Amino acid sequence: MAKNIMRTHLPLNALRAFEASARHLNFTKAALELYVTQGAVSQQVRMLEERLGVILFKRLPRGLEMTDDAKILFSVLTTAFSDIERVFKQFERGEYRDVVSIAAVGTFAVGWLLPRLAEFRQQYPRIEVNLRTNNNVVNLATEGLDFAIRFGEGLWPLTHNKALFSAPLTVLCSSDTAKRLQHPTDLINENLYRSYREDEWLQWFEKADMPPIKITGSIFDSSRLMIESAIYEGGVALAPAKMFSREIENGQLVQPFKIEVELGKYWLTYLKSKPMTASMEIFQQWLMNEALRENKKIS
């Protein structure tokens, strides 16, 4: 049986008057926003001060100054009113809808996540997924994001970091270029592309049991761009084959050697300081299940 909850009567009009006054630091501007008189706003704030037993504003000749008590109340009300406004907007189309905002490494977004999002939207039509890409540098707090999908070792201290799966790097190139590559040492005559992580090729050479080759090709901050360049310009890329399965299947790309080097994993990350919503829980569970299926394919 549901438990009855008794709430102390909240002076909502007074709280609205205070919140608007604190934002503007001016009773007149607050009154204009609330479509009431300046006197009505001032009276509501005074009633709130009496009820709380504290002074909320220092009345100055040209405005207001919040007291320390007011700053505490204002921070709570700002969050509460923002949450209420967000929920109201989610009902605007006559049904509840929620939004989950995600930033993902571009290679992962295009090569793995986007082909699966249609299935998620079909299963959960009331959850809208906003997806943007990044080059592995993202600030969840300042960008207002729920999740970020990153590549690395999972050592980001401000976030919960859940491993999705590894994506080993391997040599990828066009079919024409692949005809010239019978042995890894044949790469010495090719234009080798690399990312901003300089040690990737060195670790691949070590795995291939061969001496390092001087890297003379272009530097890319996205594996997606690197692969496009390899397809159309004939260079050789070191990239995760798993993220380019479509291009390999349709013959645009070839993996001439089976040698792979693992330098990290893809991770689902979210702020430790941010409470998880029901929609975030749903998306997280769905994504982890998809990653589990991916890991089973690998094994």
Disulfide bonds with the S-S distance in Angstrom:
none
